[in-house]
Amino acid sequence: TCGLAPEALDQFIPIEAGAFVKGKDPVYPEEAPTFKLHIDAFELLSHEVTNAEFARFVEVTGYVTDAERSAEAGGVGAGSAVFQSAEGSLGNSPWKLVSGATWKSPEGPGSDIEGRALHPVVHISLADARAYAEWAGGRLPSEAEWEYAASRGLPDLTRANSGAYDDNGKPVANTWQGIFPVANTAADGFTGTSPVGCFGADKTGVYDMIGNVWEWTDTPYGSDTNTIKGGSYLCADNFCQRYRPAARQPEEIDFSSNHIGFRIVRDAAP
């Protein structure tokens, strides 16, 4: 019952040129060093790309995602990663590689996206995200552009986690509340993805930069990996405090899962 109206999709928010401190208030070693950067103006999609938008792309182009190709090829390692609840279990990994887990069957064969048109599309590899961006007339943001926009949008610029929790500890983004991965209180109202826009816009008019799903950037992290930003609905205080603008994580470029999506940017008009 929450989220953006369909007519509010595909809106781009102008992000003015300016400077910011990248890696401010680092928590994990990979977030250092801290330094000042100048970012040119650009336009940022106000929300994560949704199932509805990706479905339209597929309908027009006939595009087949990496996860779909993997499932069709079969063999060891086929499929995409799916988080399965580990509540009540301390010994088993909650992650499973599921053949047939794709953007249109997020939990694997037998699942679908009915009723989830406005949820962020998942099971998207870097190549999939780039293909959509090109079709839509945009591109993926660089890590610095993403972090700059997220930093500008924080409710409290002096508190790095203010995009996830207010001053009273109330969740203001879709993250994990409780002990990961065995107990999720769902104090934010969700145990999985949420429709884009459920938590209100940040100070720049952008939704879900923090939480919901990780977002691909076009910035390499290391060999065969790119940087993802923003954390997801699986980020918890006791496990993954990556619901901060400075947080960053490597992801294999051909990897996909049910908590990684993306949004796109456009170059600012001259």
N, C-alpha and C positions, 0 to 999 in steps of 0.2 A: 504493500500500500504506500510505499515511499519511493522517492527517486524522481528523476527528471521526466517531464512530459515528452513524448516522442518528438514534438515540434521544437523542443529545446536542444535536441541533439545537433551535432555537427557545427557547434558554435566555437569560434576561435577567439581567444582573449589576447589583446595586445600586451606584450611584455616589453616595457621600455628598457632601453639600454642603461647600463649602470654597472656598479662594482659591488662585489660581495666578498666575504671571507669564506673560501672553500675549505671544507674540513673543520669548520668551527666546532669547538667542544667535542673532540673525538672521544669515542668510547672504545673502539676496537683499533688494533694497530694499523689495519689497512686504510683507515680514514685519515691518517697523517700522511704528509705534513700539512700544516695549516698555512695558507697563503692567500693573498688578495688577487682577485681576477676581475677584469672588465669584460662584460658580455654585451655584444651587439643586440639590438632590438630584434624580436621575433614574435610570432604568433603561436599560441599554445592551445591545442584542443582542450576544451573546458572539462572533459571527462575522458575516462578510459574508453577505448573502442569497444563497442557492445556486440553482443551476438547478432542483433538485428542488422547492424552495419556490416559486420563481416559476412553475414548471410547474403546481403545484397551484392557485395564484392564477388563472392563465389558464384552467385547466380549469373552475374554479368560476364565474368571471366572464365568460369569453369575451373578455377584454381583448386589444386589439391595440396593440402598441408603436408608437412614432413611427417607428422604423426599418422596421418592416413596412409602415406606411402610406406611407412614402417610397418603398420599393421598388415598391409597387403603383401609385403615382402616376407613377413613371418620370420621364423628362426629365433635363436637366442638373442635377447636384447630388443626384440620388437615391442613397440608400444610407446606409451607415454606414462609419466609418473602420476600416481593418484594418491592423495592423502586419505587414509581411512582411519576413522576414529580409533584411538587406542585407550579410551576411557576404561579404567578398571584393570589395565594391563601395564605392567612395568617392564616386561621383558621383550616384547615384540616390536619391531619397527613399524610405525604407522604408514610407511611409504611402500607402495607396491608398483611395479612396472606392469601396466595393464595393456595388453594388445587389444586394440579397438577403442581405447580411450582417446577421443578426439574432441575438437571444438564443438561438434554437434552431439557427442555422446560423452559428456565430461567425466562420468563415473565408470565408463566402460560400456561394453555391449549391453543393450537393454535399457540404457539411460538415454535421455534426450534433453533438449533445452526448451521444451514447452513451458510457458510461463516465465521464462528467463530471458526474454528478448532484450531487456534493458540491463542485464548483468554483463560484466566485462567478459569478453571472449577469452578463453584460456586454451591450454594445449597449443600454444603458438611458439614456434621457433623464431630465431632471429631472421632467417630468410623469409618466413611467413609474414612477419611484421614489416619487413622492408618491402615486400611485394604489395601489401595493402597500402602502405604509405605512398608508394609510387603511383598506384592506381588512383588514390584519393588526392593527388596533387600536392603531397607534402613529403616529409621525411621523418626519420626518427630523431629525437633530440640528442644532442651530445650530453654526456654526463654533467658537464659544467652548466649547460643551459637548464637541464632538469633541476639541478640543485639550486641554482640561482632563483628559478621560479618558485620552488618549494620554500626556500628561505624567506622570500618576500611575502609569501602567503601565511606565515606563521601567526597565530593569534597573539603570541607573546615572543618577541624577538630575543628576549633574554633567557628563554627556557626552550631548549632544543626539542623536548618531547611534547610541547604544547599543541602540536598538530594531532596528537593521539589522545591526550588527557587534559582536561581543564584543571584549574587550580585546586579543585576539590577531589581530583582523581576520577572524575566521571569520564568515560570514553567518549571522544568526539570523532572517532574514526573506527573503521572495522578492523579490529585487532583481536588477539586472544586474551581473554581474562580468565585467570586461573593458572593451574600448574600444567604447563605443556609437557607432554602431549596427552596426559591422562585425565585432566579435568578442565572443562571449559564452562564457565558460568554463563557465558553468552550475555553478559551485562550490557553489551552494545546492541543486543537484539538479533545477532546472527552467529551461526556456527560455521557458515561457509561464505561464499561471495554474497554481496548485497547489490541491489540495483544501483547504477551510478547516480550519485547525487543525493543519496539518503542522508548524508551527514552535513549537508549545507556547504556553501561555497567558502573558500578561504578568503583572505584579505584581498587577493587579486581577482577573485571571481572564478576560481578553479575548484573542481571537485575531486576528492579521493586521491590527492597526491600522496597522502599518507594512508597506508593500509589498503584493504580490499584485495588487490593483487599487485605483485611485483611488476615493474615496468621495464621493458628493454630500453637501453640507450644504444647509440651507435658508436660508443667509445670502447675500444678493446681494453680488456683487463689483463690478459696474459695470452699464452699460446692457446689458440682455438677457443677462447672465452671472450665474452663481452660483459660489460657492467650492467647490472640491474639495480634499480633504485626503488625506494619507497616502502619496502616491507609489504606484508600481506595480512590476511585474516588469521594467519598462523603465527604472527609475531607476538611473543609474550615477554613480560618483564623478566621471567626466570630463564629465558632461552634465547630470544632474538630481539634485542632492543634496537632493531633497525627500522623503527618507525620515526626516524629523524632525517632531516634533509641531508646531513653529512654521511649517513650510512650508505655503504656500497657493498656489493657482493658480486663475485664472478659467477658466470653461468656458461656452460658449454653451448656453443652457438647452434648446435643441432639438437639441443635438449628442449623438452617441453614438459609442462606439468599443469595440474589444475589450480595452481596459484600464481601463474605468470601470464601477464597480458602486456598491453602496451597502450600508449597514446602517441599522437603525431604532432609535429610542428610544421609551420610554414615560415619561410623567410618573410621579413617585414617588407611591405611595399616601399619603394624608394621615396 
